[in-house]
Amino acid sequence: MRSTQEKKLGMVTQATLIVGVDIAKKVQWARFCDYMGRELCKPLRFENTTEGFECLRETIEKLRVAKGLFRALVGMESTGHYQKTLIHYLTLQGYTVVLVNPHHTKRAKELDDNSQTKHDQKDALTIARLVKDGRFYECYQPEGCWAELRVLTATRLDVKRQENACKNRIVAVLDEYFPEFATVFKKPLTGKASLHLLKECPLPADILALGAEGVLIEIKKAVKKSVGAKKVRQLLKAAESSVGVTYGLEAVRLRLRILLSEHELYRLRLEEIEAAMERELDKTRLKERLLRIPGIGVVSLASFLGETGDLNRFSNGRQLVRLAGYNLTENSSGKSKSQRGISKRGRKVLRNILYQMALVMVAKNAEMKSIYQRLKIRERNPLKKKQALIAIACRIAKMLFSIAKHGETYNPGRVADIQKAA
């Protein structure tokens, strides 16, 4: 069986025009080479517009005809979102687009001239020559429900970050003006009663002014069942002995109302996004089988598939592990042996999703919990807690791939067999 590198080199033939593009926000540079890395014309400067993309296409076609080349292989760095419009355009035009790791470009730019000089034209040529040597990976542009899940996953992550930042600002205000509130209500931003009190009477002076009966009346506005007289007494006692500051009270009441309104908006947005994720998950035809796994939820599964895309494009589960950057690396030389660690060369969000899934699985999935415990106490090479969780994350990726790819169903007995063989 041909290796992945051999397959890549097989894409570069004497009839291939290699195009290296250095991506930027407004202006790009392209360099054109043959299969030996020899430049075929002067560098092309083009803008990130329809006219600029057409100029690139016309140049590629003129060179193909003039040099008798049958295909063009366009390479560019994976640089956030800037390259996506050009990839979309070139793909629609029928060109093969591949991506080069920016880390490789940085390392290879000194090979030709032994100089640290860096500029866009030089980077474009370096990219083209990396493509010539097969130092690239195929570009995957998700479509349909897979594209929807990817965008929804990114959107949910952004909203979640904003929500967490808002929570931190609310906590900072309480720490300054009413630090004892969190000792009475352990989760002040999740309970209906505590949220209502924060909106209507958030400060110690407000609580004391209302008294026990007034606080109970306010609580009943938010919840049908009373929190209880004991909780109210605790809140009054906390207000009486509060060490919170007593200046700028009107302004802080306004600030809290704004922050709480913002927090509520983020919660509504998350509910909307998660409902959309579930709808798109239905379209993948994987929801029913994969959600049978104890510890796998709708949001985590939708986020996982949003990052990976269609699992049928992978040939084995190890590719998913590498995509997440969980593949092991070492740095050994001669008699010197280093400890192995994960590469972290992959999709950071996918890596975090799998880790969060592992945390839930070892708590709710009996089979995974058993494997996790065994990994920590085995005689040979026992793992630390975090290492064991990463090992579980890798197993989850492989398990999800196997079930999705081969149409299998979750079998607890098979997970136990994997434990014995590990």
N, C-alpha and C positions, 0 to 999 in steps of 0.2 A: 504494500500500500504506500502510495506517495505521501511524503510528509507535507505539512502545511507550507513550509518554505519552498519546497519543490513546486507545489501548485502555484504559488505566487510567482515564482520565476518563470513558470510556464506561460503566464499571462504576458510576459515581456518577450517579444520575438523581433526578428528583423523587420517585420511589417508593422511595428508598433510605434506610434508617435507618443512620446512621454511629455506631459505638460506638468510643470510644477508651478503652483500658485501660492503666493504669500498673501494671506487674507488680512484685511484691515476693515475698519468701519466704513470708510468712504472710497479709498483708492487701493486697488490691488495691483500686484506685479506678477507677470507670467513669464516663464522661461521654457523653451522648447528644445527637447533633446531626442536623439535616436536611441536605439537599444544599447549602445555602448557609452551613452552619457555625453556624446558630442553635441554641442549646440548647433541648431539648424538655422536660427535667425536671431535678430537682435531682441532684447527684452521688450515685452509689451506692457504698457501702463494702461489700465482701464478702470473706470469708475463702477461703483456698486449701483448701477442703474440698468434699465433694459437696453439702452444704447451701448453701455459698456459691455454687457454680457454678449450682445450681438457682435460686437467688435472681436471679442475673444473667439466666438464660434466661427466667424468668418476667417480669422487668422488660422485656426486649427484646420479648417477645410481647405484653405489655399495650400498650406504646408502638406497636408495629406496627398492632395492631387499632384503637387509639384515633386514630391519625393517618392511617390508611388507607394504610400503607406495605406494599409487597409483599416486600421483602427487607431483610436486615440485613448490613452490611459491618463486621466487627469488626477493628480495628487495634490493634496493640501493638508495643512495642519488642522487638528481638531482644536478649535479655539472658541469655545463657548457657543454662542449663537450666530456669530458673524458669517460663518461659512454656509449656513443653512439655505439662504436664498439662492446662492450660486449652485449649490448641490442640487437643489430642486430644479433649477433651470436646466442644468446640464443633463440631469437624469431624464427629464422630459424630452430632451433633444437626442436621447439614445446613447449618450457617452457613458463609459464606465468610470466611476469616481471612487477613489480610494483615499484613505486618511493616513497621515503620518503622525507619530507621537511627537509633540513639541520638544520633549526631552531628548529625543534622538536627533532632531534638527540642531539643538543647542550643542550636543556633543560632536556632531559631524561637521559643523561649519568651519572648523579649522583644518580639516583633512587636506583640502586642496591648496590653500595658500599659507598654512601655518600662522594665521593671524587671528587675533580675537575680534577683528572688525566685524561689525554686524550691521546690515542694512537690508531693506526689503528685497532688492534685486538679488543679493547674495543668498538670502534665505530661500527664495524661489528656486534657484539653481540647486541648492543643497537638497531641497525637497524632491526635485526631479530626479536627482541621482540616487537618493534613497529609494525611490520608487523603482528605478532601474535595477537596483540590487535586491528587490523584493522585500524591502524593509517597510512594509505598510500593512494595513488591515482593511478589510472590506467595509465599505460604508453602508450602514443599515438605516434606512428611512422608514419608520413604521407607518402603516396605512390602516385605514378603517378604525375598528375598535381599539387596536393597539396604539394608534396615534392619539386617539381620544384619551386612553388611560394614561399615556405618558404626559400629556398636557395637564390632565387632572391631578396626577401625582405631584407634578411640579407646582401647580397652583395651590394644592392643599399644603404642601411644605411651606410655601411663602406665607399663607394665611396663618399657619400654625406658629411660625416664627413671630409674626406680628402679634398674635394672641399672647404668646409667652412674654414678649416685651411689654405688652400692656399689663399683664399680670404682675410683672416685676415692678412696674411703676406704681400700681395700686398698693402692693406690699410695702414699697418704700414710703408712701404717704402714711400708711397705717403705722409703720415702725416709728415714724416721727411724731405723729399726733395721737395715736391710740395703740401702742404696741401690745397691750393686754387683750385686745379684741381676739387675736389669734389663739390665745390660751382658752378662751370660752368656746369659740367656734373653730375647730381644728382645720376645717376646709372652708374658709369664709367666702370663697368665690364659686362654690358649687351648691351650697344649700340655699333654698328659697328664702328661709327666714333671715339668714345672715346677709344675703344680697339685698333684701328689702331694707334691713336696718342700715346698711351702708349707704343706701340711696337717701333714706329719710332722716336718719339720726346717727351719723357716723362718728361723732365726737363724744368724748366723755361728758362734756357740758350738756349735750343734747340728751343723753341717756338719763342724767341726773335730773334734768328739767322735766322729763316725762314721768319719771318714777316707775315703780313696778307695774302699776295698772296701765299706764300709758304705753309702756314697752310691750305688754301683752296685747294691747289693742292693735298696735302696729304689726306685731307678728301674725295676728289672726287675719290681717289684710292679705298676707302672702300665702299662708298655709291654713288649711281647714283645721288640722289637728294642732293644738297648741304645743309649742316646744316644751313647756312645763315651767312651773314656778321656780324650780331649783335652778334651771338654766338662767332665768331672768335674774334671780338673786346673785348668781355668779357674775353676770354682766354688770349689775349695779355695783357690786363690790369692786370689780375691776375698774370701773369708771371712777369710783371714789378714791382709789389708790393709784390712779394712773400717773405715770411719769412723763406723759406726752406733753409737748410744748403747747402753749396757749396763745400764740400770736398768729395773725393771718387766718383766722378761723373762717370768715366768710369766703375768702378766696379758695381755701382748701375744700370747703363744701362744694363749690362750683367745680373745682378740679376733679374731685371724686365722682361727681355726677357725669362729667364728660368722659372720664376714664371708664366708668361702669357701663355707660352707653356704648362706648367703643368696644368694650369686652363682649357685650351682648351681641353686637353686630358681627364680630368675628365668629362667635358661636353659631349664629344663624348661617353665616357663609360656609362654615365647615359642614353643617348639616346638609346644605344644598349641594356642596361638592361631593360629599360622601354618598348622597342619594344618586347623583349622576354617575359616580364610580360603580355603584351596584348595578345600574342599568347597563353600562358598558360591559361589565363583567359577565352579565347574562349572555351577551353576544359572542363571547369567546367560546362558549360551550364547555367550559372547564369548571364553572362555578360549582355545580352539583358534586362532582367527584372530589375536587380539591378541598371543599369546605367540610367534607366528612372527616378530615384529619383533625383530631382534637388539638386545640390551640391555634388553629388557623382561622382568622376572621375575615370579613368582607374587605375591610379597609387595607389590612396587611397584604392580602392576596392581590387585590387590585393594584396596590402600589408596587408589589413585586413584579407583576406582569407588565405594569407601565414602564418599569425600568428595563426589563429583559426583552419585551416585545414577544412576537410569536415564538414559542419554544420549539416549534418544528424546524427552525433554522439552525438549531444546534444538533450536533451528532452525538454528544455525550454530556453527562452532568458536570464533568470536570471543566468544560468550557464556561459554564455558569459560574463556577468557583473562581476561575481566572477573570471573568468579566467583572466580578465584584472586587477583585484585588485580594482575594483570600488565599491565593496560591502561595506556597512556602518558598522562601529564598534563603540562601546562606552565602557567606563570604569567607571561604576557606582557601588556604594556600599552604602546600607542603604539609608539615606536621601541625600547622595551626588550623584548628577547627572552630568555627564560630557557631553560635546558637542560631537555629533557624527561626525566622519570623515571617509574617505575611508581607507580601510585596506592596500592598496598597496601590498598585498600578491598575486601576479599574474604576468602575462607577462608584463614587463615594456614597451616593444616596442608596444604591442597591446594597452596599456593604452594611449600612446602618439599618436598613429594613430587615435584612437577614439576621442581624444581631438582636434587634428588638423581637423578631419572631422567635429566636432561640430563648430569650428570657421568658417569654410566655409559654413556650413549649415545655421547658423543663419544670414549669409550675403546673401545667394542665394536662400534659401528655405523659402517661405513666411509662411508656416505652422509652421515650426520649429522656425522661428523668432518670430512669435506670441506667441508660448509657452514660449520661452526664456524671452520675455518681461513680460509675465504674472508671471513667476516664481520670477522675481525681485520685482514686485510691489504688489503681493497678500497680503492681510491683515494678514493672518496667516502664520507665518514662512517664511517671504520673504528671498530670497537667494541673496547672493552677486554675482557679475559677474562671478567669477571663479566657485563658487558653481553651479550656473545656467548652465554654460557650461558643467560641469561634469554631471549634470542631463540630459542635452541634449545628451551627449555622451552615456549615458546608454540607452536612448530612441532609439538612432541610432542603437546600438547593437541589441536591441530587435526587432526593425523594420526589420533590415536586416535578422535576424534569421527567423522571421515570413514569410517574402516574399520567402526566399530560401527554408525553410522547407516545407511549405504548398503550394508552387507553386502559390502564390498570385501575384498580380501586385500592383504597388504603387497607392494608393488611397488618394488624398489630403483630401477628406471628412472624411476619417477614422482618419487621423492625427488630424483633428479639433475635432472629438469626444473624442479622448484621452485627448486633451487640456481641454475640459469641465469637464471631469471626474477626472483630476488631482487635 
